[in-house]
Amino acid sequence: MTNPVTICIDEGQLILHGLAQFFIQILERRKFDRLSHLLDTLAFNQVIIFVNKVERAKRLTDMLRSKLFNPICIHSALSQEERIKNYDLFKANGSRLLVATDLFGRGIDIERVNLVINYDFPYDRETYLHRVGRAGRFGTKGMAVNFIRKAEGEG
């Protein structure tokens, strides 16, 4: 990792009850295959896959469609009307997959989301907490899977 950060949660702050968190060290070139495998094998209601950039969200959405997944995408390059339409479609269970930038990381509560995948690990701990906090809400259990980029040549 470049500039790794340790994320600590004080008991006086936000505590993520019922959220299992996993980290996978992975080469960038293997991320999509691992994501596809997870989506094929994990049992989930709905998943939000977070990325750090708009172009990355567009590209990942296209790649998922090519594998016959039916993702919805939300990012800042969409008009407000398109974002609301996509949000409403996801909330109504029009798809089980949402690819999103951090635009969608805060203040969104969708009861069926029980899996969050950080395809791109967030830049800071507050963003991390808000992203993974989308899963396991409303007293349910949730899971967060974090892809940690491993440099080429690392063991």
Stockholm file with secondary structure:
# STOCKHOLM 1.0

chainA/1-155         MTNPVTICIDEGQLILHGLAQFFIQILERRKFDRLSHLLDTLAFNQVIIFVNKVERAKRLTDMLRSKLFNPICIHSALSQEERIKNYDLFKANGSRLLVATDLFGRGIDIERVNLVINYDFPYDRETYLHRVGRAGRFGTKGMAVNFIRKAEGEG
#=GR chainA/1-155 SS CCSCCCCCCCTTSCCCTTEEEEEEEEEGGGHHHHHHHHHHHSCCSEEEEECSSHHHHHHHHHHHHHTTCCCEEECTTSCHHHHHHHHHHHHTTSCSEEEECGGGSSSCCCTTEEEEEESSCCSSHHHHHHHHTTSSCTTCCEEEEEEEEECTTCC
#=GC SS_cons         CCSCCCCCCCTTSCCCTTEEEEEEEEEGGGHHHHHHHHHHHSCCSEEEEECSSHHHHHHHHHHHHHTTCCCEEECTTSCHHHHHHHHHHHHTTSCSEEEECGGGSSSCCCTTEEEEEESSCCSSHHHHHHHHTTSSCTTCCEEEEEEEEECTTCC
//
